[in-house]
Amino acid sequence: MKRAAVYCRVSTADQHIESQLYDLREMAAQRGFEVVKEYRDCGVSGRRARRPGLDALIADARRKQFSVVLVAAFDRVASPTLPPSRR
């Protein structure tokens, strides 16, 4: 079974992260992935180079804590304005 991480981000306080989490958990189950950790950034703009949830995900990826990252949409992770070292 592949070990997966889930990353979710919402940029405003009136948005809800639960729908992203639900969909990603379902996707993991359908594909037979074990979700080992969920990373979240709530109320954080995608234009910020530093985000606590994303920073933790990258650190754990370097430690090979999982082999797959699931995101609702790629724009939740990267923005064209991020420096290349953070994409």
Legacy VTK file of the C-alpha trace (Angstrom):
# vtk DataFile Version 3.0
C-alpha trace
ASCII
DATASET POLYDATA
POINTS 87 float
0.000 0.000 0.000
1.389 3.412 -0.966
1.755 5.963 1.791
0.120 9.271 0.889
0.063 12.806 2.226
-2.873 15.160 1.736
-2.368 18.919 1.324
-5.225 21.421 1.522
-5.234 25.204 1.470
-7.931 27.842 1.660
-7.042 31.490 1.328
-9.850 33.176 3.233
-11.413 32.553 6.614
-14.888 32.160 5.088
-13.764 29.198 2.942
-13.932 25.675 4.353
-11.234 23.070 4.025
-13.505 20.114 4.844
-14.746 19.599 1.279
-11.178 19.305 -0.019
-10.302 16.871 2.769
-13.367 14.715 2.134
-12.662 14.450 -1.599
-8.980 13.679 -1.087
-9.666 11.019 1.548
-12.128 9.398 -0.854
-9.579 9.501 -3.679
-6.963 7.884 -1.448
-9.350 5.106 -0.428
-10.363 4.432 -4.043
-6.737 4.103 -5.088
-5.690 2.028 -2.095
-3.434 4.694 -0.567
-2.846 4.929 3.161
-3.103 8.584 4.236
-0.284 9.005 6.747
-0.689 12.743 7.331
-2.856 15.700 6.362
-1.256 19.119 5.942
-3.382 22.266 6.040
-2.992 25.960 5.479
-6.106 27.943 6.386
-6.409 31.638 5.558
-3.062 31.623 3.773
-2.584 33.106 0.307
-0.993 30.937 -2.367
1.285 33.881 -3.172
3.136 33.487 0.113
6.401 31.626 -0.312
6.263 30.318 3.256
3.248 28.424 4.518
3.371 26.304 7.700
1.478 23.333 6.243
3.396 23.324 2.962
6.714 23.768 4.769
5.944 20.747 6.975
4.897 18.694 3.924
8.150 19.498 2.124
10.213 18.634 5.212
8.433 15.276 5.588
8.788 14.568 1.859
12.538 15.030 2.185
12.440 12.479 5.024
10.533 10.100 2.706
7.538 9.873 5.037
5.253 9.186 2.040
5.484 8.496 -1.684
2.403 10.352 -2.991
0.947 13.820 -2.344
-2.753 14.371 -3.038
-4.095 17.888 -3.651
-7.510 19.102 -4.793
-5.924 21.344 -7.441
-2.316 22.188 -8.205
-2.943 25.879 -7.523
-3.394 24.887 -3.861
0.337 24.101 -3.802
2.051 26.369 -6.318
1.440 29.823 -7.624
3.199 31.305 -10.650
4.602 33.977 -8.341
6.479 31.528 -6.114
10.239 31.438 -6.598
11.436 28.334 -8.549
13.006 26.829 -5.413
9.502 26.586 -3.846
7.644 25.162 -6.885
LINES 1 88
87 0 1 2 3 4 5 6 7 8 9 10 11 12 13 14 15 16 17 18 19 20 21 22 23 24 25 26 27 28 29 30 31 32 33 34 35 36 37 38 39 40 41 42 43 44 45 46 47 48 49 50 51 52 53 54 55 56 57 58 59 60 61 62 63 64 65 66 67 68 69 70 71 72 73 74 75 76 77 78 79 80 81 82 83 84 85 86
